[in-house]
């Protein structure tokens, strides 16, 4: 089973909470660093079998989230994507033991090894074959098309979350696998992953939003790889694309570290109307100032603690940027971009 990998280009190092519906007990950056350091320090003698490896990775930790994280981090570091098999187009069947021994695989092997290690640790997981379209890929799947990807559902804290170890480990660029850890595919809400992953077995459409058909999945608008980096709500994203006035394009987002800013309130349409008032609330411990920029006109947000807020009335047409100023920096960085139309 092959995966059409596309560059995700999301930066690690910050917590990947995705909406107001995310876990109350997400790993803090400090705690995650402890788990990651332990996983990356696994000695060669424990890596000879999945049982001894699972024991090593999970033994120091008491929570399911930490155990899942240790397994995810080890696989992302130790296993390389099999680009040759991917480019050849041949179907590859690999077992968890083979992946552990050879340290190279396509998506099925990534998922198999993850579920094998999780099973030895007593965690409840299920591998899900299905269709996945890479970010930016204009691809439609026929109803009789073979699955092209495999990912994993995990049951934690009384609900299902998704883990895609393949996409989390890196991306293919110019025929070469770039090993870059992505936080965007670890414990993802089903409502978020549903934009790009469609299970063959419809029972594994676990999102709380309405289930969709394969035809509806094919017709979903392009979702930039950065869309959820700043905590844009998957629930509000679904509401936006199903709205009668949706014009086919979502707000433009930028390649910033996951969690740098939490957009609690903002229009998700890319196209805004003049003479309308739009509410914005963005939380960030990093930025010291935030502003709208249209041409040479700057309008600064109000700031209270780590929360930036504004009621913006759009008066002129043209590009509208939301910018944030990092501490001790002369320049602002882009967070969101809109087009205001008359």
C-alpha positions as CSV (number, residue, x, y, z in Angstrom):
1,X,0.0,0.0,0.0
2,X,1.5,3.3,-1.1
3,X,1.2,6.8,0.2
4,X,1.3,9.9,-2.0
5,X,3.3,11.9,0.5
6,X,3.3,15.6,0.2
7,X,5.3,18.1,2.2
8,X,3.6,19.1,5.3
9,X,6.1,21.8,6.3
10,X,4.9,22.2,9.8
11,X,7.5,23.0,12.5
12,X,7.7,20.9,15.7
13,X,8.4,22.1,19.2
14,X,5.1,23.5,20.4
15,X,1.8,21.9,21.6
16,X,-0.6,20.9,18.8
17,X,-4.0,21.6,20.3
18,X,-6.4,22.1,17.5
19,X,-9.6,23.6,18.8
20,X,-11.7,24.4,21.8
21,X,-12.7,20.7,21.7
22,X,-9.1,19.5,22.3
23,X,-7.9,17.6,25.3
24,X,-7.8,19.4,28.7
25,X,-4.7,17.3,29.5
26,X,-2.5,17.9,26.4
27,X,1.2,17.3,27.0
28,X,3.0,20.5,28.0
29,X,6.1,21.3,25.9
30,X,8.3,20.6,28.9
31,X,6.7,17.2,29.5
32,X,6.8,16.3,25.9
33,X,10.5,17.1,25.8
34,X,11.0,14.6,28.6
35,X,9.1,11.8,26.7
36,X,10.9,12.6,23.5
37,X,14.3,12.5,25.1
38,X,13.6,9.1,26.5
39,X,12.3,7.7,23.2
40,X,15.3,9.0,21.3
41,X,17.7,7.5,23.8
42,X,16.5,3.9,23.2
43,X,19.5,1.6,23.2
44,X,20.1,-0.9,20.4
45,X,19.6,-4.0,22.5
46,X,15.9,-3.0,23.3
47,X,15.2,-2.4,19.7
48,X,15.6,-6.0,18.7
49,X,11.9,-7.0,19.3
50,X,8.7,-5.0,19.5
51,X,8.0,-6.4,22.9
52,X,11.2,-5.2,24.5
53,X,11.0,-1.9,22.6
54,X,7.5,-1.2,23.8
55,X,8.4,-2.0,27.3
56,X,11.4,0.4,27.2
57,X,9.4,3.2,25.5
58,X,6.4,3.1,27.8
59,X,7.6,1.8,31.2
60,X,8.6,5.2,32.7
61,X,5.3,6.8,31.9
62,X,1.9,6.5,33.7
63,X,-0.5,8.2,31.1
64,X,-1.7,6.8,27.8
65,X,-0.8,10.0,26.1
66,X,2.8,9.8,27.2
67,X,3.1,6.2,26.1
68,X,1.6,7.0,22.7
69,X,3.9,9.9,22.3
70,X,7.0,7.9,23.1
71,X,6.1,5.3,20.4
72,X,5.2,8.1,17.9
73,X,8.5,9.9,18.5
74,X,10.6,6.7,18.2
75,X,9.1,5.7,14.9
76,X,9.4,9.2,13.4
77,X,13.1,9.1,14.3
78,X,14.1,5.5,13.5
79,X,12.0,4.6,10.4
80,X,12.6,6.0,6.9
81,X,10.0,6.2,4.2
82,X,10.5,3.7,1.3
83,X,10.6,6.2,-1.5
84,X,11.8,3.6,-4.1
85,X,8.7,1.5,-3.5
86,X,6.5,4.5,-3.5
87,X,7.9,5.8,-6.8
88,X,7.7,2.3,-8.4
89,X,4.0,2.1,-7.8
90,X,4.3,-1.5,-6.7
91,X,2.2,-2.7,-3.8
92,X,4.3,-3.5,-0.7
93,X,3.2,-5.7,2.2
94,X,5.4,-5.4,5.2
95,X,4.9,-6.7,8.8
96,X,5.8,-4.9,11.9
97,X,8.7,-7.2,12.5
98,X,10.1,-6.4,9.1
99,X,9.8,-2.7,9.6
100,X,11.6,-3.0,13.0
101,X,14.4,-5.0,11.4
102,X,14.9,-3.0,8.2
103,X,13.8,0.5,9.5
104,X,12.2,1.4,6.2
105,X,8.6,1.1,5.0
106,X,5.6,2.6,3.3
107,X,2.5,3.7,5.2
108,X,1.2,0.2,6.0
109,X,4.4,-0.7,7.7
110,X,4.5,2.5,9.7
111,X,1.0,1.9,11.0
112,X,1.6,-1.8,11.6
113,X,4.7,-1.1,13.7
114,X,2.9,1.6,15.6
115,X,-0.1,-0.6,16.4
116,X,2.1,-3.5,17.4
117,X,4.1,-1.4,19.9
118,X,0.9,0.1,21.2
119,X,-0.6,-3.3,21.6
120,X,2.3,-4.6,23.7
121,X,1.8,-1.5,25.9
122,X,-1.8,-2.3,26.5
123,X,-3.2,0.6,24.4
124,X,-6.4,0.4,22.4
125,X,-5.6,1.1,18.7
126,X,-7.0,0.3,15.3
127,X,-5.3,0.6,11.9
128,X,-7.5,2.2,9.2
129,X,-7.0,1.7,5.5
130,X,-8.4,4.3,3.2
131,X,-7.9,7.2,0.8
132,X,-5.7,10.1,1.7
133,X,-5.1,13.2,-0.5
134,X,-2.0,15.2,0.2
135,X,-2.3,18.8,1.0
136,X,-2.8,20.7,-2.3
137,X,-3.4,17.5,-4.3
138,X,-6.2,17.8,-6.8
139,X,-7.1,14.2,-6.7
140,X,-10.4,12.3,-6.8
141,X,-10.9,8.7,-5.8
142,X,-13.3,6.4,-7.6
143,X,-15.7,4.3,-5.6
144,X,-13.8,1.1,-6.5
145,X,-10.3,2.6,-6.0
146,X,-7.9,0.6,-3.8
147,X,-6.9,2.3,-0.6
148,X,-3.7,4.3,-0.9
149,X,-2.9,4.9,2.7
150,X,-3.2,3.6,6.3
151,X,-3.3,5.5,9.6
152,X,-4.3,4.6,13.2
153,X,-7.2,5.4,15.5
154,X,-6.4,5.4,19.2
155,X,-9.0,5.4,22.1
156,X,-7.9,7.7,24.8
157,X,-9.7,9.6,27.6
158,X,-13.0,8.1,26.4
159,X,-12.8,9.2,22.8
160,X,-11.1,8.5,19.5
161,X,-8.1,10.4,18.2
162,X,-6.1,9.8,15.1
163,X,-2.4,9.3,14.6
164,X,-0.7,9.2,11.2
165,X,2.9,8.1,11.8
166,X,3.8,8.2,8.2
167,X,2.9,11.8,7.6
168,X,4.2,12.7,11.0
169,X,7.7,11.3,10.2
170,X,8.4,13.6,7.2
171,X,7.7,14.1,3.5
172,X,9.0,13.2,0.0
173,X,10.7,16.1,-1.8
174,X,12.2,15.6,-5.3
175,X,12.5,11.8,-4.8
176,X,14.1,12.1,-1.4
177,X,12.5,11.5,2.0
178,X,13.0,14.4,4.3
179,X,12.8,13.3,7.9
180,X,11.0,16.2,9.7
181,X,8.9,15.5,12.7
182,X,5.4,17.0,12.4
183,X,3.2,17.6,15.4
184,X,0.1,18.0,13.1
185,X,-0.6,14.2,13.0
186,X,-0.3,13.2,16.6
187,X,-3.6,12.7,18.4
188,X,-5.6,14.6,15.8
189,X,-9.3,15.1,16.3
190,X,-11.3,13.0,13.8
191,X,-13.0,16.2,12.6
192,X,-9.7,17.6,11.5
193,X,-8.2,14.5,9.8
194,X,-11.5,14.0,7.9
195,X,-10.5,16.7,5.5
196,X,-7.7,14.6,4.0
197,X,-8.3,11.0,5.2
198,X,-11.3,8.9,4.1
199,X,-11.7,5.4,5.6
200,X,-12.8,2.5,3.4
201,X,-15.0,1.2,6.3
202,X,-17.4,4.1,6.9
203,X,-17.8,3.1,10.6
204,X,-14.3,4.6,11.1
205,X,-15.6,8.1,10.2
206,X,-15.5,9.0,13.8
207,X,-16.0,12.7,13.5
208,X,-18.8,14.4,15.5
209,X,-19.6,16.4,12.4
210,X,-21.9,14.7,9.8
211,X,-20.5,11.7,8.0
212,X,-19.7,12.3,4.3
213,X,-19.7,10.2,1.2
214,X,-16.6,9.6,-1.0
215,X,-18.0,12.0,-3.5
216,X,-18.3,14.7,-0.9
217,X,-14.8,13.9,0.3
218,X,-13.5,14.4,-3.3
219,X,-15.3,17.7,-3.6
220,X,-13.8,19.2,-0.4
221,X,-11.9,22.5,-1.1
222,X,-8.2,22.7,-1.0
223,X,-7.0,22.7,2.6
224,X,-3.6,24.3,3.1
225,X,-1.2,22.3,5.1
226,X,-0.9,25.2,7.5
227,X,-4.6,25.6,8.1
228,X,-4.7,24.1,11.6
229,X,-1.3,25.3,12.8
230,X,-2.9,28.3,14.6
231,X,-5.7,26.3,16.3
232,X,-8.4,27.1,13.7
233,X,-11.4,25.0,14.8
234,X,-12.2,22.0,12.5
235,X,-15.8,22.3,13.6
236,X,-16.0,26.0,12.4
237,X,-14.1,25.0,9.3
238,X,-16.8,22.5,8.4
239,X,-19.5,25.1,9.1
240,X,-17.7,27.5,6.8
241,X,-17.4,25.2,3.8
242,X,-21.0,24.1,4.1
243,X,-22.4,27.7,4.4
244,X,-24.4,29.0,1.5
245,X,-22.1,32.0,1.0
246,X,-18.9,30.0,0.9
247,X,-16.9,31.0,-2.2
248,X,-14.6,28.0,-2.3
249,X,-11.5,29.4,-0.5
250,X,-10.6,29.4,3.1
251,X,-8.6,32.1,4.9
252,X,-4.9,32.0,3.9
253,X,-2.6,30.8,6.7
254,X,1.2,30.8,7.0
255,X,3.9,28.4,7.8
256,X,4.4,29.2,11.5
257,X,5.2,26.8,14.3
258,X,2.2,24.9,15.5
259,X,0.6,26.6,18.5
260,X,2.5,30.0,18.1
261,X,-0.9,31.7,18.1
262,X,-4.3,30.4,19.0
263,X,-7.0,31.9,16.8
264,X,-10.1,31.6,18.9
265,X,-12.3,33.8,16.7
266,X,-11.8,35.0,13.1
267,X,-13.7,34.7,9.9
268,X,-12.6,31.5,8.0
269,X,-13.7,32.7,4.6
270,X,-10.9,34.1,2.5
271,X,-13.2,36.7,0.9
272,X,-14.6,39.4,3.2
273,X,-17.0,42.1,2.3
274,X,-16.5,45.9,2.6
275,X,-18.6,47.8,5.2
276,X,-18.9,44.7,7.4
277,X,-17.6,44.2,11.0
278,X,-15.6,41.1,11.8
279,X,-14.6,39.9,15.3
280,X,-11.0,38.6,16.0
281,X,-9.7,37.0,19.1
282,X,-6.1,35.6,19.1
283,X,-4.2,34.3,22.1
284,X,-0.4,34.2,22.0
285,X,2.3,34.2,24.7
286,X,4.8,35.0,22.0
287,X,3.7,38.1,20.2
288,X,4.0,41.5,21.8
289,X,1.7,43.3,19.3
290,X,-0.8,42.4,16.6
291,X,-2.2,44.5,13.8
292,X,-4.3,44.5,10.6
293,X,-2.5,45.9,7.6
294,X,-4.2,47.1,4.4
295,X,-1.8,49.0,2.1
296,X,-0.1,51.5,4.3
297,X,-2.9,51.6,6.9
298,X,-2.3,49.8,10.3
299,X,-4.9,49.1,12.9
300,X,-3.6,47.6,16.1
301,X,-5.5,45.0,18.2
302,X,-6.4,45.6,21.8
303,X,-4.3,43.5,24.2
304,X,-5.2,42.1,27.6
305,X,-2.7,39.7,29.0
306,X,-1.9,37.2,26.2
307,X,-5.2,37.9,24.4
308,X,-5.4,40.2,21.4
309,X,-8.9,41.2,20.2
310,X,-10.5,43.6,17.7
311,X,-13.8,44.4,16.0
312,X,-12.6,45.3,12.5
313,X,-14.9,47.2,10.1
314,X,-13.7,46.7,6.5
315,X,-13.8,50.0,4.7
316,X,-11.7,49.4,1.6
317,X,-11.2,46.6,-0.9
318,X,-7.9,44.8,-1.2
319,X,-5.6,42.4,0.6
320,X,-5.9,42.4,4.4
321,X,-3.2,41.0,6.6
322,X,-3.1,40.0,10.2
323,X,0.5,40.4,11.5
324,X,2.1,39.7,14.9
325,X,5.3,41.2,16.3
326,X,7.7,38.8,18.0
327,X,9.7,40.1,21.0
328,X,12.9,41.9,20.3
329,X,12.2,41.9,16.5
330,X,11.9,44.8,14.1
331,X,9.6,43.1,11.7
332,X,6.1,41.6,12.0
333,X,5.2,38.1,10.8
334,X,2.1,37.1,8.9
335,X,-0.6,35.1,10.6
336,X,-3.7,35.4,8.4
337,X,-4.5,36.9,5.0
338,X,-7.8,37.9,3.5
339,X,-9.1,39.6,0.3
340,X,-11.7,42.3,1.0
341,X,-14.2,42.7,-1.9
342,X,-16.9,45.3,-2.6
